[in-house]
Amino acid sequence: MLKNPIHLRLEKLEAWQHLTFMACLCERMYPNYQVFCRETGFTDPMLYRRILDLVWETLTVKDAKVDFDSQLEKLEEAIPDASQFEIYGVYPAIDACVALSEIVHSRLSGESLSHAIEVSKLSVGTVASLEMTQAEREMSEEELRSLPAVIEEFDIQWEIYRLLVECEERDVELIKGLRADLREAGMSNIGIELTH
């Protein structure tokens, strides 16, 4: 899958920065899950929203206590099975769930770098898969890299990274600002708009 040079740079970040980076990317993948759930009646998309909100809470509220084991159980039940649906939207919805489960696993294991790299890859992968599906063919890494949608995804990941790397210590205002901006934009990594 597409390699992003950002993966090497992520090593420079601390755990809270990795978690913020992952939460930002999940925030951008949430509309894919929400719209899929609304269109199919699969489950209540608010379940995803609540788990992601708990992740944000642990980043912004000192000593916030969250039982991530039980959150993981809830999330696992909310992942759609691709074989049960005939619409393409199931795939970006699954990617969004896998990305969120990476954050939860990171919280449980205390290890963040490998999970941050995985979430970065998942988000780019969602974009690349849609592009290939629309083109009805496989594409080389070189071809994918030249597509505007993939370039935009890389750019947004770099933008989030740059904001985080400039922080010497955990900046709650920056974290809240990123969350607010992404929610306000309400647009997913593949251009799906959040419905209210």
Phi, psi and chi 1 to 4 in degrees:
 res  aa     phi    psi   chi1   chi2   chi3   chi4
   1 MET       -  169.2 -157.2   63.1 -132.3      -
   2 LEU   -57.5  125.9  -80.7  164.9      -      -
   3 LYS   -90.0  135.0  -79.1 -164.4  175.2   64.7
   4 ASN  -113.5  124.0 -174.1  -15.3      -      -
   5 PRO   -56.3  -17.0  -12.3   18.8      -      -
   6 ILE   -62.3  -25.7 -158.3  170.6      -      -
   7 HIS   -60.0  -37.0  -60.0  155.0      -      -
   8 LEU   -69.6  -36.1  -63.3  169.8      -      -
   9 ARG   -70.2  -30.3  -59.5  -73.5 -178.9   87.8
  10 LEU   -59.2  -23.5  -73.2  170.4      -      -
  11 GLU   -60.4  -25.2  -69.0  174.7   10.9      -
  12 LYS   -75.4  -15.5  -65.3 -174.6  169.7   78.0
  13 LEU   -88.4  157.5  -59.9 -176.5      -      -
  14 GLU   -90.3  171.3  -69.3  177.6   29.6      -
  15 ALA   -55.9  -44.9      -      -      -      -
  16 TRP   -63.2  -30.9   73.4  -93.0      -      -
  17 GLN   -73.0  -40.0  -68.6  164.0  -47.9      -
  18 HIS   -60.3  -44.1  -68.9  147.5      -      -
  19 LEU   -64.8  -40.5  -71.7  160.8      -      -
  20 THR   -65.1  -43.4  -54.4      -      -      -
  21 PHE   -57.5  -47.4  178.9   77.0      -      -
  22 MET   -64.5  -42.9  -69.3 -171.4  -83.8      -
  23 ALA   -61.8  -39.3      -      -      -      -
  24 CYS   -61.8  -43.9  -73.7      -      -      -
  25 LEU   -68.4  -36.6  -62.9 -170.5      -      -
  26 CYS   -67.3  -35.7  -78.2      -      -      -
  27 GLU   -60.1  -38.0 -159.8   62.3   63.6      -
  28 ARG   -76.7  -17.7  -67.3 -171.5   69.0 -121.7
  29 MET   -95.5  -16.1  -65.6  169.2   93.4      -
  30 TYR   -55.9  -43.9  171.5   61.8      -      -
  31 PRO   -57.0  -31.2  -26.3   36.1      -      -
  32 ASN   -62.0  -39.6  -60.4  -21.1      -      -
  33 TYR   -75.7  -44.8 -175.8   73.6      -      -
  34 GLN   -59.9  -48.0 -173.1 -140.8   33.8      -
  35 VAL   -68.0  -38.5  170.3      -      -      -
  36 PHE   -58.9  -47.6  165.8   77.0      -      -
  37 CYS   -61.9  -41.7  -71.4      -      -      -
  38 ARG   -66.6  -38.1  -66.0 -108.8  167.6  100.5
  39 GLU   -73.7  -31.0  -77.9 -180.0    1.3      -
  40 THR  -106.9  -14.8   61.0      -      -      -
  41 GLY    69.4   20.3      -      -      -      -
  42 PHE   -58.6  -53.6  167.5   65.5      -      -
  43 THR  -161.8  177.9 -168.8      -      -      -
  44 ASP   -80.5  115.7 -179.3   -0.1      -      -
  45 PRO   -64.1  -15.6   21.8  -29.7      -      -
  46 MET   -63.5  -20.7  -75.3  -50.4  -70.3      -
  47 LEU   -61.4  -46.5  178.9   92.4      -      -
  48 TYR   -61.4  -46.6 -173.0  106.0      -      -
  49 ARG   -56.2  -45.0  173.0   77.9  -87.3  154.5
  50 ARG   -65.4  -41.2  -78.4 -168.6  -68.9  -87.9
  51 ILE   -65.7  -43.0  -63.5  171.5      -      -
  52 LEU   -64.3  -38.6 -175.9   51.4      -      -
  53 ASP   -62.1  -36.3  -75.9  -14.6      -      -
  54 LEU   -65.9  -35.9  -71.9  170.5      -      -
  55 VAL   -63.0  -48.0  170.6      -      -      -
  56 TRP   -58.4  -40.8  -75.8  114.7      -      -
  57 GLU   -60.2  -41.8 -166.3  178.5  -52.6      -
  58 THR   -65.9  -22.2   62.3      -      -      -
  59 LEU   -85.1  -23.6  -74.8  161.6      -      -
  60 THR  -115.1  -18.2   54.9      -      -      -
  61 VAL  -110.6  120.2  178.9      -      -      -
  62 LYS   -61.7  135.4 -160.6  169.6  161.1   55.1
  63 ASP    59.8   25.9  -57.9  -34.5      -      -
  64 ALA   -64.4  132.6      -      -      -      -
  65 LYS  -108.6  124.5  -65.6  -86.7 -178.8  -84.4
  66 VAL  -134.2  134.6  175.4      -      -      -
  67 ASP   -86.6   91.2  178.7   -4.4      -      -
  68 PHE   -73.0  -21.1  -81.6  109.5      -      -
  69 ASP   -60.7  -47.8  -86.9  -45.6      -      -
  70 SER   -70.4  -31.6   78.3      -      -      -
  71 GLN   -65.2  -38.2  -61.9  -52.1  -39.9      -
  72 LEU   -64.7  -40.7 -172.5   59.4      -      -
  73 GLU   -60.2  -46.2  -83.3  173.9   36.5      -
  74 LYS   -61.2  -43.2  -71.1  177.6 -164.4  166.5
  75 LEU   -65.1  -41.9  178.8   59.2      -      -
  76 GLU   -60.1  -33.2  -78.4  168.4   -6.5      -
  77 GLU   -74.3  -18.6  -73.0  166.7   22.8      -
  78 ALA   -98.3    8.7      -      -      -      -
  79 ILE   -89.6  122.2  -59.4  174.8      -      -
  80 PRO   -69.8  155.1   19.2  -24.6      -      -
  81 ASP   -99.5  118.1  173.9   -6.5      -      -
  82 ALA   -56.8  -31.1      -      -      -      -
  83 SER   -72.0  -12.7   67.0      -      -      -
  84 GLN   -90.4   -7.3  -56.5  -66.2  -48.8      -
  85 PHE  -129.7  144.8  -62.8   92.8      -      -
  86 GLU  -103.2    1.6  -69.7 -170.9   -1.7      -
  87 ILE   -97.3  148.0   61.8  167.4      -      -
  88 TYR   -61.1  -31.4 -179.5   80.1      -      -
  89 GLY   -55.2  -17.4      -      -      -      -
  90 VAL   -64.5  -32.1   69.6      -      -      -
  91 TYR   -70.4  -49.6  -61.3  105.9      -      -
  92 PRO   -61.6  -31.4  -20.9   29.7      -      -
  93 ALA   -66.3  -42.3      -      -      -      -
  94 ILE   -64.0  -44.7  -68.8  170.0      -      -
  95 ASP   -56.4  -42.1  -72.2  -12.3      -      -
  96 ALA   -61.7  -41.8      -      -      -      -
  97 CYS   -67.8  -41.9  -70.1      -      -      -
  98 VAL   -63.9  -39.8  174.6      -      -      -
  99 ALA   -61.9  -44.2      -      -      -      -
 100 LEU   -66.4  -36.6 -174.3   54.7      -      -
 101 SER   -67.3  -28.8   76.7      -      -      -
 102 GLU   -62.2  -41.2  -72.7  -71.1  -23.4      -
 103 ILE   -64.6  -44.8  -56.0 -174.2      -      -
 104 VAL   -62.5  -42.7  176.6      -      -      -
 105 HIS   -62.3  -37.2  -78.6  -66.0      -      -
 106 SER   -62.6  -41.5  167.7      -      -      -
 107 ARG   -65.8  -35.5  -60.4  -71.2   -8.7 -156.3
 108 LEU   -75.7  -36.3  -69.3  169.1      -      -
 109 SER   -90.0  -21.9   69.1      -      -      -
 110 GLY    79.7    4.2      -      -      -      -
 111 GLU  -106.9  130.5 -158.5  -71.8  -49.8      -
 112 SER  -119.3  -29.7   58.4      -      -      -
 113 LEU   -61.3  -50.9  174.8   62.0      -      -
 114 SER   -62.5  -35.0   62.9      -      -      -
 115 HIS   -70.0  -38.8  -64.7  -71.5      -      -
 116 ALA   -63.1  -41.0      -      -      -      -
 117 ILE   -64.2  -41.1  -69.5  170.9      -      -
 118 GLU   -63.2  -43.9 -156.2   46.4   49.4      -
 119 VAL   -65.1  -40.1  173.5      -      -      -
 120 SER   -58.9  -46.7  167.6      -      -      -
 121 LYS   -63.6  -41.5  -74.6  179.9 -176.1  170.5
 122 LEU   -60.7  -44.8  -83.6  160.9      -      -
 123 SER   -64.9  -43.1 -167.7      -      -      -
 124 VAL   -65.9  -39.5  173.6      -      -      -
 125 GLY   -61.3  -38.3      -      -      -      -
 126 THR   -60.3  -44.0  -56.3      -      -      -
 127 VAL   -65.9  -47.4  176.9      -      -      -
 128 ALA   -62.8  -41.0      -      -      -      -
 129 SER   -62.3  -42.2  -65.2      -      -      -
 130 LEU   -63.9  -43.4  177.7   63.5      -      -
 131 GLU   -60.0  -43.0  -68.6  -68.8  -38.4      -
 132 MET   -69.9  -36.1  -70.7 -169.5  -75.8      -
 133 THR   -64.5  -43.5  -59.7      -      -      -
 134 GLN   -67.0  -34.6  -72.7  175.4  -27.9      -
 135 ALA   -81.5  -10.5      -      -      -      -
 136 GLU    58.4   37.6  -64.1 -177.3   -7.3      -
 137 ARG  -162.5  160.5   63.7 -176.5 -178.3   87.8
 138 GLU   -73.8  151.5  -74.9  -67.8  -47.3      -
 139 MET  -130.2  151.1  -67.0 -174.1 -162.9      -
 140 SER   -74.2  164.0   68.5      -      -      -
 141 GLU   -58.8  -39.7 -173.3  165.1  -30.9      -
 142 GLU   -60.7  -45.2 -154.2  173.0  -46.7      -
 143 GLU   -62.3  -46.5  -81.0 -179.0  -73.6      -
 144 LEU   -60.5  -41.6  -73.8  166.9      -      -
 145 ARG   -60.9  -24.8  -80.3 -176.6 -178.4  -75.6
 146 SER   -90.0   -3.7   66.2      -      -      -
 147 LEU   -78.8  135.4  -63.2  172.3      -      -
 148 PRO   -53.6  -39.4  -24.9   31.9      -      -
 149 ALA   -66.3  -38.2      -      -      -      -
 150 VAL   -71.9  -42.0  172.9      -      -      -
 151 ILE   -59.1  -43.1  -68.0  167.5      -      -
 152 GLU   -63.3  -41.4 -175.6 -173.9    3.0      -
 153 GLU   -62.1  -45.6  174.9   62.4   22.7      -
 154 PHE   -59.8  -44.6  -82.6  163.1      -      -
 155 ASP   -59.8  -43.9  -74.2  -10.6      -      -
 156 ILE   -66.2  -40.5  -71.7  170.3      -      -
 157 GLN   -62.2  -41.1  -70.2 -165.0   19.7      -
 158 TRP   -64.8  -40.2  -82.9  104.3      -      -
 159 GLU   -60.6  -45.5 -159.9  178.0  -47.3      -
 160 ILE   -63.2  -43.9  -64.2  164.1      -      -
 161 TYR   -58.9  -47.0  167.9   81.1      -      -
 162 ARG   -61.0  -40.5  -83.8 -166.5  -70.3  -89.3
 163 LEU   -63.5  -38.2  -72.2  167.6      -      -
 164 LEU   -75.8  -39.0  -70.4  168.7      -      -
 165 VAL   -67.4  -22.2   80.0      -      -      -
 166 GLU   -77.0  -11.2  -73.9  166.3   10.4      -
 167 CYS   -86.7  127.9  -63.6      -      -      -
 168 GLU   -74.9  -38.8  -65.5  -68.4  -44.2      -
 169 GLU  -139.3  171.6   51.3 -165.7   55.1      -
 170 ARG   -55.3  123.0 -173.4 -172.6  -58.7 -136.5
 171 ASP  -111.3   98.0 -177.9  -21.0      -      -
 172 VAL   -61.4  -37.2  173.1      -      -      -
 173 GLU   -65.5  -40.2  -70.5  -45.3  -54.0      -
 174 LEU   -63.2  -44.9  170.9   72.8      -      -
 175 ILE   -59.9  -47.3  -63.4  168.6      -      -
 176 LYS   -62.8  -38.6  -73.9 -179.9  176.2  172.4
 177 GLY   -64.0  -43.8      -      -      -      -
 178 LEU   -61.2  -46.2  -80.0  165.6      -      -
 179 ARG   -60.0  -47.3  178.8 -179.9   65.3 -175.5
 180 ALA   -62.6  -43.2      -      -      -      -
 181 ASP   -62.3  -44.1  -71.5  -10.6      -      -
 182 LEU   -68.9  -37.5  -70.6  164.0      -      -
 183 ARG   -67.5  -40.6  -80.8 -161.8 -167.3  163.4
 184 GLU   -64.8  -40.9 -148.1  170.3  -76.4      -
 185 ALA   -60.9  -40.5      -      -      -      -
 186 GLY    57.7   28.3      -      -      -      -
 187 MET  -123.1  134.0 -172.1   65.9   73.9      -
 188 SER   -83.9  173.8   85.8      -      -      -
 189 ASN   -64.8  -16.4   55.3  -12.5      -      -
 190 ILE  -114.6   21.6   54.3  170.5      -      -
 191 GLY    78.9   19.7      -      -      -      -
 192 ILE   -89.2  131.9  -71.7 -178.2      -      -
 193 GLU   -89.9  136.2 -147.9  163.8  -23.8      -
 194 LEU   -62.9  135.6 -161.5   59.9      -      -
 195 THR  -104.9  144.6   58.5      -      -      -
 196 HIS  -107.6      -  -66.0  -71.3      -      -
